[in-house]
Amino acid sequence: MVAPVREPTYFILAALQDEPRYGYAIIKRAEALSEGRVTLATGTLYSALDRLTAEGFVRVVREEIVNGRARRYYEVTPDGLAALRVEAAHLANAAKVVTDRMALRPAAGLA
C-alpha cells in the first residue's frame, strides 16, 4: 500500500505526469496545477526531488548545461504514477463525502 503524500509532493508528481521537466519548470507547473496554493522554494523542491528519487518515484532522465549550470530533467516513474493515482483517488473520495452531503441539504440562505 502506498502511503498518502503531502500536497507539495502531490503537485510535484502531477507536474511530471505529462513530460520530464527541470527544476524551475516543475516549480511553475506545480504552482499552476495547484492554482497558486503550492509555491515551492528551490531548496524545498530539490530536497523533495532527492527524497522522491530515493523512494523510486522520480528519476533523472537527462542533464544539460545551460549558461554554465547543470539542468537536470526529472520524470515520474511507474511507482510515482501509482502513488499519484492512489492520492488522487483518496482526495476524490474525501471530496465526495462533502459533496454528497451537500446535495442532501439546501444551500445556505435559500431555505
QUIMODA-V260604 format. One record per backbone hydrogen bond with DSSP energy under -1.0 kcal/mol. CO is the residue of the C=O (numbers start at 1). NH is the residue of the N-H. E is the energy in kcal/mol with one decimal. If there is no record, write none. Layout:
# QUIMODA-V260604
CO/NH/E
CO/NH/E
This chain:
# QUIMODA-V260604
6/10/-2.6
7/11/-2.3
8/12/-1.9
9/13/-2.6
10/14/-2.4
11/15/-1.9
12/16/-1.1
14/17/-1.0
21/74/-3.1
22/26/-2.3
23/27/-2.4
24/28/-2.4
25/29/-2.3
26/30/-2.8
27/31/-2.0
28/32/-2.1
29/33/-3.0
30/34/-2.0
31/36/-3.1
32/35/-1.4
34/37/-1.4
41/45/-2.6
42/46/-2.5
43/47/-2.0
44/48/-2.3
45/49/-2.9
46/50/-2.2
47/51/-2.2
48/52/-3.1
49/53/-2.4
50/54/-2.3
51/55/-2.0
52/57/-2.8
52/58/-1.1
53/56/-1.0
57/77/-2.6
59/75/-2.4
62/73/-2.9
64/71/-3.4
66/69/-1.7
69/66/-3.1
71/64/-2.1
73/61/-2.8
73/62/-1.0
74/21/-2.0
75/59/-2.1
77/81/-2.6
78/82/-2.1
79/83/-2.2
80/84/-2.3
81/85/-2.7
82/86/-2.5
83/87/-2.3
84/88/-2.5
85/89/-2.2
86/90/-2.3
87/91/-2.7
88/92/-2.4
89/93/-2.5
90/94/-2.3
91/95/-2.4
92/96/-2.1
93/97/-1.5
94/98/-1.0
95/99/-2.9
96/100/-2.7
97/101/-1.2
98/102/-2.4
99/103/-1.7
102/105/-1.1
107/110/-2.0
